[in-house]
Amino acid sequence: MPNIKTYGLICFSIIIFLCTTNNISATENDNVSVDARDELKFETVIKNAKESIVILSTSPYKEPDIDSTQTGLCSGVVVNEMGYVITNFHCIYKQESIKLIYHDKDDWQTYDVEVIGTDPLADLALLKVLGKEEKIPFLKFAADMKNTPAGTEVFALGHPMGMIWTVTRGIVSSNSRFIKHPYIKALQTDAAINKGNSGGPLMNMKGEIVGINALMMSRTNQSAGVGLAIRGDVVKASYDTMLVHGKVDRPAVGIQVMPVGIKKQRDVILKKFPDLKPEWVPNTRGLFVGSENKDNPKNIKQFDMIIGIGGVLVNTGLQFSDELIKYEVGDTIFVMIVRKKVHLTVESTLKVFPVDPEKLYIIQRPILPPKKEEKKSIKPKK
């Protein structure tokens, strides 16, 4: 007859077996349900985000060589419950009529808009919906948009080529590209971006804004898997400024510089400026001041070599811009230079960076067919 210890051991073993079996089943079910929940969550994120993506319909100013009936379509994203919308500047530039089309209560409604602010250098514009009293669903900016690392999964949502609410999915390839100027940092993504996506958001998997789609890189005018979105931290800073001031001013020293660091660059500079002595261009990395005009700051002269700003060494134009953007227009900065082999630190007061939209955004006008010349009948001489 088995003793009590034997029964106890058998029961204990059975309990362990059952517990282990239940744990394995629970783990497997959890893995399956987590995957299912992720896909379900993504669908929910898209569904919620759709309510904040609008269509912008525009028509250009009437000009002799532009068809006034021609319209353009862009996307926009609502970023405030009061109806503030961010889009691209190039979508509204030189447009006589701007209409916002919003999906409201199972139907599309058209509203007028007011242009609150523009930021041509960053290709951003801030609009406000007029005539809508109800609060509008809006998208939030991601918490740390500056550090969206390569490999981050993202998706674009917009209305390309009139196909409403098109979703494309991809990853971030780089978070340090730039558009128009090194000040304007951009995300490179392989999420397909086409005409009409302009002004729409690039979002993370939580449905938060990490960028505003602005440009596709393609030789065929079709998406080639290389798209650029203005980085979210640039967008948020521009939005905050446009909301208050209606425009965005960025700092400038008022000089044109050329990078120096390799022999080839040095040789190009010496060839371009015959009056420049070779010993004035040191074999070091820096930025050579080649311009000489009335806008030059008094303390920085032609042929100076800039090697630092505010105690931080700068070797390239990108580093120069990254340091300069930390300051405001009107600030006085300390610039480290080399002038004729002498190291100096000089002061410079920052000016407003000049922006000419005409040069940044060349309006593509249609090629008109040549006028047919009337054939003059020539009467034969008698």
ABEGO torsion letter per residue (X at the ends): XBBAAAAAAAAAAAAAAAAAAAAAAAAAAAAAAAAAAAAAAAAAAAAAAAAABBBBBBBBBBBAABBAABBBBBBBBBABAAGBBBBBAAAABGBABBBBBBBBGGBBBBBBBBBABBBAAAGBBBBBBBGBABBBBBBBBBABAABBBBGBBBBBBBBBGGBBGBBBBBBBABAABBBGBAABBBBBBABBBBBGABGBBBBBAAGBBABBBABBBBAAGBBAGBBBBBBAAAAAAAAAAAAAAGBBBBBBAGBBBBBBABAAAAAAAAAABAABBAAABBBBBEBBBABBBAABBAABBBGBBBABBGGBBBABAAAAAAAAAABBBGBBBBBBBBBGGBBBBBBBBBBBBBBBAAAABBBBBBBBBBBBBBBBBBBBBX
